[in-house]
Amino acid sequence: LNVSRIESGKFRLQWEDVDVRAMAQSILELSKVQSERHRILISVADTVSATVPMDKNKMKEVLINLVNNAIKYSPEGGDVTLSICLEEGNLRIDVADQGMGLSPENQKKLFQMFFRTEQAQASQIRGTGLGLAITKGIVEAHGGAIRVSSEGEGKGSTFTVLMPVRSSAPQA
């Protein structure tokens, strides 16, 4: 449904002031049950406002997808780090893992609908190839951008979300 709404332009956000620290903590609690082999680390900079206007449910969906992917694509375990800070008027969210990593070619295609890396398919990691396309749509609907960086296969990945910090929710 989200894909259809994003493509048709009928995707709407429900803006509210969100406690970013509480949201990050709830992601930690949800993610802990997914894997005992991973250590989930959260860091929220002191400079991050107590609340930030955003669609709480949609941004939770973004963070859950990114953290779950970090766990899923780090099958041997390791650290998954969720870091939130302010950078040049933007809320910066980084989700980093120590997993499979991505080739430069795959990094370019990763946010396309139905794209799955050959490595994910060969490792029989479940997925539809829609999660990151939906994540990108949600982030862009907030006026933000998402990118991925990896030093290559086997070196982990970092997904970075940048969203403008607003003093209040945009009017519908």
N, C-alpha and C positions, 0 to 999 in steps of 0.2 A: 504493500500500500504506500509506503514512504517513497519508493522509487516512482510509482505512478504520480503521486502528488508533486514530487520534485520536478519530474519531466513536464507535467501539465501546467506548472506555475501555480498550483492550488495549495502549495505547502505553506502552512501558517504556523507562526511561532506564538506561544503563550508566554509573554514577557512577564517576569517577576524578579524581585530582588532575591538573589540566591546566596546563601552562606557557602562560599567556595570550600572552606575548610571542612565543614560538615559533609558536603557532597563528596569530597576526596575521601573522607573517612568511611562513608557508606560504600564507596567503590572498593576500598581496602577490605571491608567486611565481606562483601559479595565475592571478591576474587580469592580470598583465603580458602574458601571451601572448594574452589576449582582445582587446586593443586597443593599437595604437601611438599613437592620437590622444589618449589619456587619460594624465594623470599621476596615479598612485595614491600617496597619502600616508598614512603610518601614524604614529600617535602613541599611545604607551602611557605613562601617567603613572607616575612613580617610586613613587607610593603604592600601586600595584596589587601585590598579593602575588605572589611568585614562582609559586605555583600556586593554583588555585581549583577546588574540587570542581564538576564538571559532566559531562555526557555529551559527550566530546570530538567524536565523529563527528557528533552531532546539532547541536552548536554550530558546528562547521565548516560544516555544511549551511546554517545560518542566515546566517553571515557570507558564505559564497560567494553565496547567493541575493541578499543585500542589495547586495553589491559588484557582482555581475553585473548586477543591475537598474539600479544607478547608472550603469554603463557603457552598458547597452542604451538607457536613457532619456535619455542625454546624447549623441545621435548626432553632434553637432558636436565632441565632445571636451571638454576641460577637466579640472579637478581632481576627483578622487574621494577623499574623506578618510575614513579609518577611525580614529576616536579612542576610546580606552578609558581610563576613569578610575574613581575611587571617588566616590560621591555618597551621602551619608547612609546608609551601610551597604549600599549597592547597587553592583554592578558596572554602570557605565554605558557602553554601546557606542553610538556615533553613526556613522552612515554618511551622508555628505553629498555631494551632486552639484551641478553647475551646469547641469542639464538642463532638461527640459520643464516641470517643476513640476506642481502639482496644484491644481485648484479646490477650494474648501471642500466642495462636494458630493461630489467624488470622494474626498477624504480620509476622509469618513465611511464610504464603501463599500469601500475598498481592500482590507481584510482578509477580505472575503466570498469564498467559493469561486466561481470562474468569473467574477469581476468583472474587466473590462478597461475602461480608459477609452476614450472615443470617440477621443481624440487618439492613443492607442496603436494602435487599430484603423485609423484613417485613415492613420497613418504606416507601416502594415503591419509593425509590430514584432511579432515572433513571441512567443507565450506562450499558456498555457492558462488563466491566472487562478487557478492553484492554489498557486504558490510562496509568496505572502504568507500565504495561509491556513495552509499547512503551517508556515511560519516562526512564525506566531502560536501555533500549537499546541505547537511545540517550546519556545518561550519560556515559555508558560504552564505546561507540564509541569515546567519548572525553578522554578516559583513566581514567574516574572517577568511583565513586561508590555512591550508594544511599542506605539509610537505613531509617527505621521508628522506632520511640519509642513512647510508650504510657504507662501511669501508669495503664491502664485498661479501661474498658467500662465506658463511662460517664466522662472521665477525659481529653479529648482532645488528640491530636496527634502532633508529630513533625516529619517532613520529612527532612532529612539532605542529601545534595548533596555535595560531596567532589570531586573537579577536580584539577588536577595538574596545576599550573600556569606556563605557558611557556613564554619565551621571544619573540618567534615568532611561526607562524603556522607551523605544521609539513609538510614536503614535501610529495606530493601525491605519 
